[in-house]
Amino acid sequence: MRIVGAHQRRASQAIALNIAEGNSKATSADRRRSFESARGSALECAAIQDVLAGVRCVVRK
């Protein structure tokens, strides 16, 4: 499960980093790409939580 925790940390950090990168882009197309990457990382974090809940490693409230 350590691997999953490390993956979750990287994905959650990528959200903030991609948003920051997107805000620094000059064109709307470049901003959109960065924000889409941030959204993908957020969905990845949600999927990791779903998997962990499925194997009862975390409890949903």
N, CA, C and O atoms as a MOPAC input file, in Angstrom:
PM7 MOZYME 1SCF
protein

 N      0.80400 1    -1.20000 1     0.00000 1
 C      0.00000 1     0.00000 1     0.00000 1
 C      0.85000 1     1.26900 1     0.00000 1
 O      0.34100 1     2.35400 1    -0.28400 1
 N      2.12700 1     1.14500 1     0.31200 1
 C      2.99600 1     2.32200 1     0.26000 1
 C      3.07000 1     2.89500 1    -1.14400 1
 O      3.14200 1     4.10900 1    -1.33000 1
 N      3.05100 1     2.00600 1    -2.13000 1
 C      3.10200 1     2.45100 1    -3.52200 1
 C      1.88100 1     3.30100 1    -3.83700 1
 O      1.98900 1     4.33100 1    -4.50200 1
 N      0.72200 1     2.87000 1    -3.36000 1
 C     -0.50700 1     3.62300 1    -3.59800 1
 C     -0.42900 1     4.98300 1    -2.91800 1
 O     -0.84700 1     5.98700 1    -3.49500 1
 N      0.09800 1     5.02900 1    -1.70900 1
 C      0.23700 1     6.30100 1    -0.99900 1
 C      1.14800 1     7.26000 1    -1.73300 1
 O      0.85800 1     8.45300 1    -1.82400 1
 N      2.24400 1     6.74500 1    -2.25400 1
 C      3.17100 1     7.59000 1    -3.01200 1
 C      2.51000 1     8.09100 1    -4.28800 1
 O      2.68900 1     9.24400 1    -4.68000 1
 N      1.75400 1     7.22500 1    -4.92400 1
 C      1.05000 1     7.61200 1    -6.15000 1
 C      0.01300 1     8.69600 1    -5.85000 1
 O     -0.12600 1     9.65700 1    -6.60600 1
 N     -0.70700 1     8.53500 1    -4.74900 1
 C     -1.70800 1     9.52500 1    -4.33600 1
 C     -1.04100 1    10.87100 1    -4.07000 1
 O     -1.56200 1    11.91100 1    -4.47400 1
 N      0.09900 1    10.85900 1    -3.40000 1
 C      0.81500 1    12.11500 1    -3.12300 1
 C      1.24300 1    12.80400 1    -4.41000 1
 O      1.06900 1    14.01300 1    -4.55900 1
 N      1.80000 1    12.03900 1    -5.33700 1
 C      2.24400 1    12.63400 1    -6.60500 1
 C      1.07000 1    13.21500 1    -7.37800 1
 O      1.16000 1    14.31700 1    -7.92000 1
 N     -0.02600 1    12.47600 1    -7.42900 1
 C     -1.19500 1    12.95000 1    -8.16800 1
 C     -1.78600 1    14.19400 1    -7.51900 1
 O     -2.19300 1    15.12100 1    -8.21900 1
 N     -1.83800 1    14.22700 1    -6.19600 1
 C     -2.40800 1    15.40100 1    -5.52300 1
 C     -1.50300 1    16.61800 1    -5.67500 1
 O     -1.99600 1    17.74000 1    -5.78900 1
 N     -0.20400 1    16.41400 1    -5.67900 1
 C      0.71500 1    17.53500 1    -5.91200 1
 C      0.59800 1    18.02900 1    -7.34700 1
 O      0.71200 1    19.22700 1    -7.60600 1
 N      0.37300 1    17.11600 1    -8.27000 1
 C      0.25000 1    17.49400 1    -9.67700 1
 C     -0.94000 1    18.41500 1    -9.90900 1
 O     -0.90100 1    19.25400 1   -10.80900 1
 N     -2.00100 1    18.27400 1    -9.11100 1
 C     -3.16300 1    19.15300 1    -9.25400 1
 C     -2.73200 1    20.60200 1    -9.07300 1
 O     -2.95500 1    21.43800 1    -9.94900 1
 N     -2.11800 1    20.89200 1    -7.94100 1
 C     -1.70100 1    22.27200 1    -7.64600 1
 C     -0.65500 1    22.76300 1    -8.63800 1
 O     -0.70800 1    23.91000 1    -9.08100 1
 N      0.29200 1    21.90400 1    -8.98600 1
 C      1.35700 1    22.31600 1    -9.90300 1
 C      0.81700 1    22.61600 1   -11.29700 1
 O      1.25600 1    23.57300 1   -11.93500 1
 N     -0.12600 1    21.81300 1   -11.77400 1
 C     -0.70300 1    22.06200 1   -13.09500 1
 C     -1.57400 1    23.31100 1   -13.11300 1
 O     -1.60800 1    24.02100 1   -14.11700 1
 N     -2.27600 1    23.58900 1   -12.02200 1
 C     -3.05600 1    24.82700 1   -11.94800 1
 C     -2.12300 1    26.02900 1   -11.97500 1
 O     -2.37400 1    26.99800 1   -12.69200 1
 N     -1.05400 1    25.96900 1   -11.19800 1
 C     -0.08600 1    27.07000 1   -11.19200 1
 C      0.53500 1    27.25400 1   -12.57400 1
 O      0.68700 1    28.37800 1   -13.05100 1
 N      0.88700 1    26.15300 1   -13.20400 1
 C      1.46800 1    26.23900 1   -14.54600 1
 C      0.46700 1    26.83200 1   -15.53400 1
 O      0.82700 1    27.66700 1   -16.36400 1
 N     -0.77600 1    26.40400 1   -15.44400 1
 C     -1.80800 1    26.92800 1   -16.33600 1
 C     -1.99700 1    28.42100 1   -16.19100 1
 O     -2.20800 1    29.12700 1   -17.17700 1
 N     -1.92200 1    28.90300 1   -14.96500 1
 C     -2.08800 1    30.33700 1   -14.73200 1
 C     -0.92800 1    31.15600 1   -15.27800 1
 O     -1.04500 1    32.37300 1   -15.41700 1
 N      0.18900 1    30.50700 1   -15.58800 1
 C      1.34200 1    31.23700 1   -16.11900 1
 C      1.39100 1    31.21600 1   -17.64500 1
 O      2.24400 1    31.87700 1   -18.23800 1
 N      0.50800 1    30.48400 1   -18.28100 1
 C      0.54300 1    30.34500 1   -19.73600 1
 C     -0.05600 1    31.56500 1   -20.42600 1
 O     -0.98200 1    32.19800 1   -19.91800 1
 N      0.49300 1    31.87700 1   -21.58800 1
 C      0.06900 1    33.06900 1   -22.32700 1
 C     -1.17600 1    32.81800 1   -23.17700 1
 O     -2.00400 1    33.71400 1   -23.34300 1
 N     -1.31000 1    31.62000 1   -23.70900 1
 C     -2.44600 1    31.36400 1   -24.60000 1
 C     -3.50700 1    30.52500 1   -23.89300 1
 O     -3.21500 1    29.75400 1   -22.97900 1
 N     -4.73100 1    30.70000 1   -24.34100 1
 C     -5.82600 1    29.94500 1   -23.72400 1
 C     -5.68600 1    28.44700 1   -24.00200 1
 O     -6.08200 1    27.62900 1   -23.17100 1
 N     -5.13300 1    28.08100 1   -25.15100 1
 C     -4.93900 1    26.65400 1   -25.45500 1
 C     -3.94000 1    26.02300 1   -24.48400 1
 O     -4.15200 1    24.90700 1   -24.00800 1
 N     -2.86100 1    26.73300 1   -24.19400 1
 C     -1.87100 1    26.21900 1   -23.23900 1
 C     -2.44900 1    26.14900 1   -21.83300 1
 O     -2.20400 1    25.18800 1   -21.10400 1
 N     -3.22100 1    27.17400 1   -21.45000 1
 C     -3.87100 1    27.15600 1   -20.12800 1
 C     -4.81300 1    25.97200 1   -20.02400 1
 O     -4.82100 1    25.25100 1   -19.02700 1
 N     -5.61000 1    25.78100 1   -21.07400 1
 C     -6.58100 1    24.68500 1   -21.06900 1
 C     -5.88600 1    23.33300 1   -20.89400 1
 O     -6.35700 1    22.49200 1   -20.12900 1
 N     -4.77700 1    23.12100 1   -21.59200 1
 C     -4.04300 1    21.85100 1   -21.46400 1
 C     -3.59300 1    21.60800 1   -20.02600 1
 O     -3.72200 1    20.50100 1   -19.50300 1
 N     -3.06500 1    22.65200 1   -19.39600 1
 C     -2.60900 1    22.49800 1   -18.00800 1
 C     -3.77800 1    22.22600 1   -17.07400 1
 O     -3.67900 1    21.38500 1   -16.18100 1
 N     -4.88900 1    22.93600 1   -17.27600 1
 C     -6.05600 1    22.73300 1   -16.42000 1
 C     -6.67300 1    21.35100 1   -16.64900 1
 O     -7.18900 1    20.73600 1   -15.71600 1
 N     -6.61900 1    20.86300 1   -17.89300 1
 C     -7.10800 1    19.50800 1   -18.15900 1
 C     -6.23200 1    18.46800 1   -17.45600 1
 O     -6.73400 1    17.45500 1   -16.96800 1
 N     -4.93700 1    18.71900 1   -17.40800 1
 C     -4.03600 1    17.81700 1   -16.67600 1
 C     -4.35500 1    17.83600 1   -15.18800 1
 O     -4.33900 1    16.79300 1   -14.53500 1
 N     -4.64600 1    19.02300 1   -14.64700 1
 C     -5.01100 1    19.13600 1   -13.23300 1
 C     -6.29600 1    18.36200 1   -12.95700 1
 O     -6.40900 1    17.66700 1   -11.94700 1
 N     -7.25600 1    18.49000 1   -13.86000 1
 C     -8.51900 1    17.76500 1   -13.69900 1
 C     -8.28000 1    16.25600 1   -13.74700 1
 O     -8.85600 1    15.50600 1   -12.95900 1
 N     -7.43300 1    15.81900 1   -14.66900 1
 C     -7.10200 1    14.39800 1   -14.75600 1
 C     -6.46300 1    13.88600 1   -13.47800 1
 O     -6.76100 1    12.77900 1   -13.03100 1
 N     -5.58700 1    14.68800 1   -12.89000 1
 C     -4.94800 1    14.29300 1   -11.62800 1
 C     -5.96800 1    14.22700 1   -10.49900 1
 O     -5.89000 1    13.34800 1    -9.64000 1
 N     -6.92600 1    15.15600 1   -10.49700 1
 C     -7.97000 1    15.13400 1    -9.47000 1
 C     -8.83200 1    13.87700 1    -9.60300 1
 O     -9.17800 1    13.24300 1    -8.60700 1
 N     -9.17000 1    13.52700 1   -10.83500 1
 C     -9.95100 1    12.30700 1   -11.05100 1
 C     -9.15100 1    11.06500 1   -10.67500 1
 O     -9.70700 1    10.08300 1   -10.18400 1
 N     -7.85500 1    11.11600 1   -10.90700 1
 C     -6.97800 1    10.01200 1   -10.51000 1
 C     -6.98000 1     9.84900 1    -8.99200 1
 O     -7.04100 1     8.72600 1    -8.49000 1
 N     -6.91200 1    10.95600 1    -8.26100 1
 C     -6.96600 1    10.89300 1    -6.79000 1
 C     -8.28400 1    10.29300 1    -6.32500 1
 O     -8.31200 1     9.47400 1    -5.40500 1
 N     -9.37700 1    10.70400 1    -6.96500 1
 C    -10.68200 1    10.15800 1    -6.60100 1
 C    -10.73800 1     8.65600 1    -6.87400 1
 O    -11.28700 1     7.89800 1    -6.07400 1
 N    -10.17600 1     8.23100 1    -7.99000 1
 C    -10.17000 1     6.80400 1    -8.32400 1
 C     -9.34000 1     6.00700 1    -7.32100 1
 O     -9.71500 1     4.89700 1    -6.94300 1
 N     -8.22500 1     6.56600 1    -6.89600 1
 C     -7.39400 1     5.88600 1    -5.89100 1
 C     -8.18800 1     5.70900 1    -4.60100 1
 O     -8.13500 1     4.64700 1    -3.98000 1
 N     -8.92300 1     6.74200 1    -4.19700 1
 C     -9.74500 1     6.63700 1    -2.98900 1
 C    -10.82700 1     5.57200 1    -3.14900 1
 O    -11.11400 1     4.82700 1    -2.21200 1
 N    -11.42900 1     5.50100 1    -4.34200 1
 C    -12.44100 1     4.47300 1    -4.59700 1
 C    -11.84600 1     3.07100 1    -4.48400 1
 O    -12.45000 1     2.17800 1    -3.89000 1
 N    -10.66500 1     2.88900 1    -5.05500 1
 C    -10.00500 1     1.58000 1    -4.99000 1
 C     -9.68700 1     1.22100 1    -3.54200 1
 O     -9.93900 1     0.09800 1    -3.10600 1
 N     -9.13400 1     2.17600 1    -2.80300 1
 C     -8.79600 1     1.90900 1    -1.40200 1
 C    -10.04200 1     1.59700 1    -0.57900 1
 O    -10.00500 1     0.73600 1     0.30000 1
 N    -11.13700 1     2.28600 1    -0.85700 1
 C    -12.38400 1     1.99100 1    -0.14800 1
 C    -12.88900 1     0.59900 1    -0.52100 1
 O    -13.44400 1    -0.11300 1     0.31500 1
 N    -12.69300 1     0.22300 1    -1.77200 1
 C    -13.13400 1    -1.09500 1    -2.23300 1
 C    -12.40900 1    -2.23500 1    -1.55300 1
 O    -12.98500 1    -3.30300 1    -1.34600 1
 N    -11.15800 1    -2.02400 1    -1.20400 1
 C    -10.40000 1    -3.07300 1    -0.51000 1
 C    -10.33900 1    -2.80100 1     0.99000 1
 O     -9.56200 1    -3.41400 1     1.72300 1
 N    -11.17600 1    -1.87100 1     1.42200 1
 C    -11.35100 1    -1.52900 1     2.83700 1
 C    -10.08000 1    -1.01400 1     3.51100 1
 O     -9.82400 1    -1.29700 1     4.68200 1
 N     -9.29300 1    -0.25700 1     2.75600 1
 C     -8.11400 1     0.39200 1     3.34500 1
 C     -8.45600 1     1.77400 1     3.88400 1
 O     -7.75000 1     2.30500 1     4.74200 1
 N     -9.53500 1     2.35100 1     3.38100 1
 C    -10.02900 1     3.62500 1     3.89900 1
 C    -11.52600 1     3.48100 1     4.11600 1
 O    -12.16800 1     2.62100 1     3.51200 1
 N    -12.07200 1     4.31300 1     4.96800 1
 C    -13.49700 1     4.27300 1     5.27900 1
 C    -14.14700 1     5.52600 1     4.72200 1
 O    -13.67400 1     6.63700 1     4.95800 1
 N    -15.23100 1     5.34600 1     3.98400 1
 C    -15.99100 1     6.49000 1     3.47400 1
 C    -16.90800 1     6.99700 1     4.56600 1
 O    -17.48000 1     6.21600 1     5.32800 1
 N    -17.04200 1     8.31700 1     4.63700 1
 C    -17.96000 1     8.90800 1     5.62300 1
 C    -19.20100 1     9.41300 1     4.94800 1
 O    -20.09200 1     9.94300 1     5.61000 1

